[in-house]
Amino acid sequence: PSRWKSLRQELLKDLECFLRAVLHGDPLSAPPGGPEDLVTCLRGQALLLPWRRARPTASDPDRRVRDDNFYYRSMRYEVYQLARKYSLGFCQLFLDCPLETCVQRNGQRPGALPAETIRLMRGKMEEPNPEKNAWEHNSLTVRSPACSAVASPELTGLLLAALENPVNRVEDNEIQPCESDRIICSTNTLHQADQTLRRIVSETMKEAKG
């Protein structure tokens, strides 16, 4: 598990380097100590060349799709945090495909995973819940073995909403008062507990002498 978490953190660092190259024109290179696989892959597909010609604009925004199972909500939240950090649009497309269809398709591809792995992963899958989590409000669930023409307008609307409404960056001065309030509240609670304990000890000693 620790190795798996480490790999996901490396992937997030690669993604951030990628974003900085797109947004600020930073040289694209792997993070210190990180693998060069991502950079090599992008260069091999000539995906770095457009950045040198022009930066993304409001009329021609840059779009990137993160294609992963992201079965835990916490995994998707880490990507959302990057979107918030750089004031980018963020949305989620959840393809709710029947389990047996997934198992069948997996068996037809090279290097197929064991069917049991697919079943276990499906059991862990956490569907977006925008009613409970405000950060997931820009989400679309397609319940079909294939993305039908009916879902196409909804998908277009999802992408446009994300592009036109980037996630607001949380400023330090918005966080500090909350942290300050938490510390004050904690201090007051400890003070009250200390006063209560002192009173109980004092009363107990008086009764013992009594």
C-alpha positions in Angstrom: 0.0 0.0 0.0 2.8 2.5 0.8 4.4 1.9 -2.6 1.0 2.4 -4.3 0.5 5.7 -2.4 4.0 6.8 -3.3 3.3 6.2 -7.0 0.1 8.2 -6.9 2.0 11.1 -5.3 4.6 11.0 -8.1 1.7 11.1 -10.6 0.3 14.2 -9.0 3.7 15.9 -9.0 4.0 15.1 -12.7 0.5 16.5 -13.3 1.5 19.7 -11.5 4.6 20.1 -13.6 2.5 19.6 -16.6 0.1 22.3 -15.5 2.9 24.8 -14.8 4.3 24.2 -18.3 0.9 24.9 -19.9 0.0 27.9 -17.7 3.3 29.6 -17.1 5.6 28.2 -19.8 7.9 26.5 -17.3 10.3 23.9 -18.8 8.6 20.6 -18.6 10.7 18.1 -16.7 10.1 15.4 -14.1 10.1 16.5 -10.5 13.4 16.1 -8.6 13.9 12.4 -8.1 10.9 11.5 -10.2 10.8 9.4 -13.3 11.1 10.9 -16.8 8.3 8.6 -18.2 5.7 11.3 -18.5 8.0 13.8 -20.1 9.3 11.2 -22.6 5.8 10.1 -23.4 4.6 13.7 -24.1 7.6 14.6 -26.2 7.1 11.4 -28.2 3.6 12.5 -29.1 4.7 16.0 -29.9 2.4 17.3 -27.2 4.9 19.9 -26.0 5.2 21.8 -29.2 1.9 23.8 -29.1 2.9 25.4 -25.8 5.9 27.0 -27.4 3.7 28.6 -30.1 1.0 30.0 -27.9 -0.5 30.0 -24.4 -4.1 29.0 -23.8 -6.6 31.9 -24.1 -10.2 32.5 -23.1 -11.4 32.0 -26.7 -9.2 28.9 -27.1 -8.8 27.3 -23.7 -6.5 24.3 -23.1 -8.3 21.1 -22.0 -6.8 18.1 -20.3 -8.6 14.8 -19.4 -7.4 12.7 -16.6 -8.4 9.1 -17.5 -8.2 6.9 -14.5 -10.5 4.8 -12.4 -10.2 7.1 -9.4 -12.4 4.7 -7.4 -11.8 6.5 -4.1 -13.2 10.0 -3.8 -10.0 11.1 -2.0 -8.1 10.5 -5.2 -10.3 12.8 -7.2 -10.2 15.4 -4.5 -6.4 15.6 -4.8 -6.8 16.6 -8.5 -9.5 19.1 -7.5 -7.0 20.7 -5.1 -4.6 21.2 -8.0 -7.4 22.9 -10.0 -8.1 25.1 -7.1 -4.5 26.0 -6.6 -4.1 27.2 -10.2 -7.7 28.5 -10.6 -8.7 25.9 -13.3 -12.0 24.4 -14.3 -12.7 21.0 -12.8 -15.4 18.4 -13.6 -16.0 14.7 -13.2 -17.5 12.2 -15.7 -18.5 9.0 -14.0 -19.2 6.1 -16.5 -21.5 3.7 -14.6 -21.0 0.6 -16.8 -22.5 -2.8 -15.8 -20.0 -4.9 -14.0 -20.3 -7.9 -16.4 -19.7 -5.6 -19.4 -16.5 -4.3 -17.8 -15.4 -7.9 -17.1 -16.1 -8.9 -20.7 -14.3 -5.9 -22.2 -11.4 -6.4 -19.9 -11.0 -10.0 -21.1 -10.7 -8.8 -24.7 -7.8 -6.5 -24.2 -4.1 -7.3 -24.1 -2.7 -7.6 -20.6 -6.2 -8.1 -19.1 -6.6 -7.9 -15.3 -8.0 -10.8 -13.4 -11.8 -10.7 -13.4 -11.8 -10.8 -9.6 -9.7 -7.5 -9.6 -12.4 -5.8 -11.6 -15.1 -7.0 -9.3 -13.2 -5.9 -6.2 -12.6 -2.5 -7.7 -16.2 -2.1 -8.6 -17.1 -2.7 -5.0 -14.8 0.1 -3.9 -16.0 2.6 -6.5 -17.3 5.8 -4.9 -19.7 7.6 -7.2 -19.7 11.4 -7.1 -22.1 12.8 -4.6 -22.6 16.5 -5.3 -25.4 16.8 -2.8 -23.0 15.9 0.0 -19.8 17.3 -1.3 -19.9 20.9 -2.8 -16.6 20.4 -4.7 -18.3 17.6 -6.7 -21.1 19.8 -8.0 -19.7 19.8 -11.5 -20.2 16.1 -12.1 -22.1 13.9 -14.6 -23.0 10.3 -14.2 -23.7 8.3 -17.4 -25.5 5.0 -16.7 -24.9 3.1 -19.9 -22.5 0.6 -21.4 -21.6 3.2 -24.0 -21.8 7.0 -24.0 -24.9 7.5 -26.1 -25.9 10.4 -28.3 -28.5 11.4 -25.6 -25.6 12.0 -23.1 -23.6 14.1 -25.6 -25.4 17.5 -24.9 -25.1 16.9 -21.1 -21.4 16.2 -21.5 -20.8 19.3 -23.6 -22.7 21.3 -21.0 -20.5 19.8 -18.2 -17.3 20.7 -20.0 -18.4 24.3 -20.8 -19.5 24.8 -17.2 -16.1 23.8 -16.0 -14.3 26.0 -18.5 -16.5 29.0 -17.7 -16.4 28.6 -13.9 -12.9 27.9 -12.7 -12.4 26.8 -9.1 -11.8 29.8 -6.9 -8.4 29.8 -5.3 -8.4 29.7 -1.5 -6.3 32.6 -0.2 -4.2 32.4 2.9 -6.2 35.1 4.6 -9.4 33.1 4.2 -7.8 30.1 6.0 -6.0 31.9 8.8 -9.1 33.2 10.6 -10.6 29.7 10.7 -7.4 28.3 12.1 -7.2 31.1 14.6 -10.7 30.5 15.7 -10.0 26.8 16.1 -7.0 27.5 18.3 -8.9 30.0 20.4 -11.8 27.6 20.8 -9.4 24.8 21.8 -7.6 27.1 24.3 -10.9 28.1 25.9 -12.0 24.4 26.1 -8.8 23.5 27.9 -9.1 26.4 30.2 -12.7 25.4 31.2 -11.6 21.8 31.7 -8.7 23.0 33.9 -11.0 25.2 36.0 -13.5 22.3 36.4 -10.8 19.8 37.5 -9.4 22.4 40.0 -12.9 22.8 41.5 -13.5 19.1 41.8 -10.1 18.5 43.5 -10.8 21.4 45.9 -14.2 20.1 46.9 -12.8 16.5 47.3 -10.1 17.8 49.6 -12.6 19.7 51.7 -14.8 16.6 52.1 -11.8 14.5 53.1 -10.8 17.0 55.8 -14.4 17.4 56.9 
